[in-house]
Amino acid sequence: MNARLEELIEGSERLTSVFGAWPTFHDAEVVELYFERGEVNEARNVFELPRLLVKVLLFDEYMGRLPFEHQSIATILFNEIEGFSMKDFNYQNAIYGLDIEPFEREPTRFKVCFDGAFGMSAEFRSSGIKVLSVIASQRGVRPELGFAESDMKAR
């Protein structure tokens, strides 16, 4: 990820402060997804498009060996998602990486790809990305899952 893209992702410093740079998400695992359909009500002038919250378990590999460093759960909000396509979500959803590319003509819109290694892979477009939190996680301890209502209100 280039520095310019980092500037376009709100809250990116939550990840870079833990990992020293934007992580590659190589061998990360998608542990939870939450969709909200949004609301379109022309009479009330409300135009909220679908949103997606994702929790990802990620870490730094130390020279390709154990122990893993900085094991964390990152919660990421993708606003105004379109063209969503996903396959193979199952009991483990390891990814090769998380690719985020801005559109040339609309740099605040992104093409997002969860490059599946085992289990889930997904692609979609988003009009805004926000890293909501990064919480340290212990190896071998199942992360606490579930989203707080306040997560979806964070736009």
HELIX and SHEET records of a PDB file:
HELIX    1   1 ALA A    3  LEU A    8  1                                   6    
HELIX    2   2 GLU A   13  PHE A   19  1                                   7    
HELIX    3   3 GLU A   42  ARG A   44  5                                   3    
HELIX    4   4 GLU A  149  LYS A  153  1                                   5    
SHEET    1   A 8 GLU A  82  LYS A  87  0                                        
SHEET    2   A 8 SER A 121  SER A 126 -1                                        
SHEET    3   A 8 PHE A 110  PHE A 118 -1                                        
SHEET    4   A 8 ALA A  94  PRO A 102 -1                                        
SHEET    5   A 8 ALA A  28  GLU A  36 -1                                        
SHEET    6   A 8 ARG A  51  TYR A  62 -1                                        
SHEET    7   A 8 ARG A  65  ASN A  79 -1                                        
SHEET    8   A 8 GLY A 128  ALA A 136 -1                                        
SHEET    1   B 2 GLU A  39  ASN A  41  0                                        
SHEET    2   B 2 VAL A  46  GLU A  48 -1                                        
END                                                                             
